[in-house]
Amino acid sequence: MGDGDYQAVLAAVNRIQRLSDDHWHLLDDSCRAVDDDAWVGPEGRRFTAEVYAQRRELQTQLAKAVHAARAKLQATPRN
């Protein structure tokens, strides 16, 4: 692999990081809405739990993507 490969991986890492940053808080407004009792009763509680679970999963997957991309960059020679 040459420097062009490294630069391509670096560009991908930067893009993945930007996408992660842009989408990290995507479900925050939904979480705030359910915290403000937008949904009530047993279904509301289940919906609230699901919204929070989905936000955690989104953030977990974004963090994994950034970590994997950075690991790939570290493993790519700079020749």
N, C-alpha and C positions, 0 to 999 in steps of 0.2 A: 504494500500500500504506500502511496506517495502522499505528499503534502496536500494534493487535491482531494484525496480521500478524507484526510483529517479536516480540511476546511468544510467539506460537505457534511461530515458528522457534526462539526461545530455549529454549522448553520441549522442543522436539524435540532440539535440540543437547544439552541436559542429559540427556535420556533416552538418547540414543545414547552419550554419554560414560559414563553409569552402566552401560549394557549392555556396553560395551567393558571397563570396569573389572571388571565381574563375570565376564566370560568370558575375559579376557586370559590367565589362567593355567590354563585348563580342561584342557589336555593336559600340564601339568607332572607330575602324578602318573604318567601313562603314561610320560613320558620317564624319570622316576626309576626306574620299574619295569624298563624295558628296560636302563637303566644298571646295574641290579643283577642283570643276566643272567637276567631272567625268561624270555627267549627266547634260545636258543643256536644255533650252527651258521649255515650260509649263509642259511637262512630267517629266523633270528633277526636277523642283520645287516641283511637287506633290510627286515624289519619295523621294526627300530630306525630305519633311515634314513627310512622312510615316516612313522613317528610324528613324528620331528623335522621332516620336510618339512611335514607337516600343521600342526604347531604354528606354524611360520614363516608358512605361508599364512594361518592363522587370524589371527595377530597383524598381518600385512600388511593383510588385509582390514578388520580392526577399525580400524587406524590410518587407512586410506583413508576409511572411513565417518565417523570423527570429523573428519578434515580437510575432507571435502566438506561436512559439516554446518556446520562453523565458517566455511567460505568462503561458504556460503549466508547465514549470519547476517551476515557482514560486508557482503554485497551487499544486504541488506534494510534499507530506510530506517526510521528510528526515528520518523517523523512521529507 
